[in-house]
Amino acid sequence: MLTNDQLAQWDRESFFHPSTHLAQFARGEAPQRIVTGGEGCHITDRDGNRLLDGFAGLYCVNVGYGRRQIIDAIARQASELAYYHAYLGHGTEASITLSKMVMDRAPKGMARVYFGLGGSDANETNIKLVWYYNNIRGLPKKKKIISRWRGYHGSGLMSGSLTGLELFHKKFDLPLAGVLHAAAPDYYRRPDASMTEAEFTAYLLKDLEDLIQREGPDTIAAFIGEPVLGTGGITPPPAGYWPGVQAILKRHDILLIVDEVITGFGRLGSMFGSDHYGLEPDLITIAKGLTSAYAPLSGSIVGQRMWDVLCQGTDENGAFGHGWTYSAHPIGAAAGIANLTLIDELGLVENAARTGAYLRARMAEALGDHPNVGDIRGEGMLCAVELTPNRATRASYDPVGSVAGPVVAEMARRGVIARAMPQADVLGFAPPLCLTEDEADTIVRTTTEALHATLR
Ligand code: PLP
């Protein structure tokens, strides 16, 4: 079977796709891909293409496609008990076992895990927990949340407000009041090229401290950040950033929410980004890698000091008035158990560190001297190649995105999926954690060829 025009037509006529140019798609001007299968690091589509998925879907298919253990676990769970809710103390063997497995892997100091469906809803939950916490503590004014420009935390009303990307605010009346954004920890895009990394860190910490002082520390409840900026450009923090941020937050009694939707369960070559950078979170957001996207499931891991106050809150106010019908869905939980087991069995956290480093090293060898490559960076199984028309000035293309988009399209024609990251000309790579060195070589070769073909 090659093309299926009926399906393609239904797609253009019926399907409202997320993060898509709606009008162009409906008119048939924007690309369309109908995906039919996946095996290991590759997907296949209806046009007969087999593509190496250098972005693991949306940095989520961490164990790769077609894993029999997870598929069988889902099927078994569906036939035994496809659904029961988790309200009022109800659980299933799968949801209880997965909560134990998550807590066994969580950084120290964490007390419980609440399960949702996706990263956005987990961050909505987190902010409600923070507000509840400060109400119970008798601090009703302490409610504002600090996020960062270029952070990504989802696209709900609150999570979309936390996201620091203009595309997710413009025309949606976001961000909501009470959400503040600190400067993006992106050394390549530092305001002054002469700044050392240490000076840039000092600049970021001063920006954060100034923001807190301007708003009043007694009005600020929490700070949320990804260990490594993801959708905002795959940007590891400058040295000293996280210890400095944590010291400021502690000084002002501000909670730390670490959004590990991308980094949780191995992507950085450590089980959690919090371990990787020595963070002491009050809340951790998890999703994607929890089930490797075989079924939707997310979570909020709650630290002990918050948990104690939440318990006090229910003693004072009755049951906790928050939950989703599909919280801790047994099919998601069964997928999660099989997925975390597989990550351990295959040593994928170690492979993320080893093969991820190999991928970046090969990328730097191939493209480090290219006149339009300004920066090659990443951590664990994450890699970004930032493009510029002028390496000396670090200028941006006009319009932004006009080069990364065509390069990524050219790569797909050559059989490799990369992602043109929004708001800058950045080629993003977040392959499955089971990537081999041969596959890494294919990604690098295809990136190089596509870049030359596009810029020629
Ligand atoms: N947080 C981070 C760091 C993410 O990367 C994402 C999605 O990419 C989200 C939250 C939102 O997750 P979801 O798309 O599952 O709602």
Residues whose N, C-alpha, C, O or C-beta is under 5 A from the ligand:
A	BS01	PLP	G118 G119 S120 D121 Y152 H153 G154 E226 G230 D259 V261 I262 A287
